[in-house]
Amino acid sequence: MSAADRTPVTAVVVGSGIAGLVTALHAAAAGAAVTLVTKDVLESANTRYAQGGIAAVMFAEDSAEAHLADTLAASAGLADPEAVHVLVDEGPDRIRELVALGVAFDRTPEGAFRRGLEAAHSFPRVLHAGGDATGAAIEQALVAAVRASAVRVIEHAFLLDVVVADGRARGVELLVDGRRMRLRTDAVVLATGGAGQLYAHTTNPVVATADGIAAALRAGAAVADLEFVQFHPTVLAAGEPFLVSEAVRGEGAVLVDDSGRRFAFDAHPDGELAPRDVVARAISRTIARQGGRPALLDATALGGADTSGFLAERFPTIDAAVRERGLDWADAPIPVTPAAHYLMGGVTTDLHGRTTVPGLYAVGETARTGVHGANRLASNSLLEGAVFGARTGDVLAADAARSAWPVAVAMPTAPSDTVRPVPARHATAFSRSALQQLMWEFVGLERDATGLRRAADTLTRWSAEHREPRTIADFEDENLLRVAREVVAAAERRTGSVGAHFRADDPGTGGSAPAEPTAAVVAC
Ligand code: SIN
């Protein structure tokens, strides 16, 4: 039989952010027949909202070793060095690929990339496009590439479940225009983003309801590190939450309290450019100290005499959002507060996106590749989506042709039966906003045993009240509930503080952290 006569391997990619789009393009280039499904339109993904940029080693004075060291340090030592090596070594190729696809990263008049500095980077290596519209520029170019490719696209298709038969992923069950539809494929890739909608305050769009992680759990896939939820330090505390990129602090903006005092240096010698979890907690404590009034981000010194022109040119998206709210950040500090931003944990994968279920892959924020540990380095998320999306797309057709499908090894987790139930005081009925408030209050920037138990008991009660899901919102609620329970269980298991997981009842130690081995590959 000639190669042309062979039936191509079929794959479905669920999700249309950078990770899903890159996976789809690479899988199609490797010969797979790819269908990409997304629950809204292609362009509607978290990627579109990324501002600061994408970190990669693109300058002679920089090095992969420096990017690796920064990523490991920000991760509170819990990132997997092998995974981070892959990330920083392959990042530059992915950037060149994005450029070839038409992403117009900002450049100097001489044609060099403009570079931004963000927290915990020892070198200004963050590329950006349209000033602070990097994600939008990348999403637009990748969507155009997918539309021009052989990838079949189904929009408004909600993932109900991964179809598993004989221990292998065999496709997906979808809800499309109110009807159930089953797609049978050799491989399934989950690229549905994170779980920002678990929280009352988030930078994430409404589509970030943990659908892929919940489906992976139902399919029997292992998850890890779900206790590590990143809270972005600076979200506009006026009107709808709006991200104010870390790049603004990278350009020199400072954080002050009500009395005008800079407080970030109280928490860390790097002040405003300390790792994100440190700055977020410093802001949250300042807000608590001043009776709930937001902290202030002072950008009035940026750009010298032409502050207004500088801010509008360097940060046009934020500038517009600030001004829409009737504020003038060239003239006065703006109110900011932390909000849930990114899930470091997710579905356990090896370095090619393979989960513990044969035929099932996870990429981007849905995946736990090991590159982020307990706290993600700023602007490493778009990079992770591109690097591991490409690796996944490159191998899945070949994996399907192997006699034994390779899978990742599950990571051990500590037992969770050491915690005692406490009487639930939250007798509130379930609603999405009640769930989000519960998570914000008890599973937020600071946690303790009592609050976590209260959250766990409430979630257990809500889960036991069976509701027949009918609408997409109902299915999303089920997903959020399921993943919330996993996040809380993971947070209870990790009894000490590390990175973004801060236990107020054990602030000074790493506690009983589960071991963090590399997810190796085995065949099954
Ligand atoms: C930001 O621009 O501050 C967000 C970038 C990121 O989440 O890495």
Boltz pocket constraint, residues with backbone or C-beta under 6 A from the ligand:
constraints:
  - pocket:
      binder: B
      contacts: [[A, 50], [A, 51], [A, 52], [A, 53], [A, 244], [A, 245], [A, 246], [A, 247], [A, 342], [A, 377], [A, 378], [A, 379], [A, 380], [A, 381]]
      max_distance: 6.0
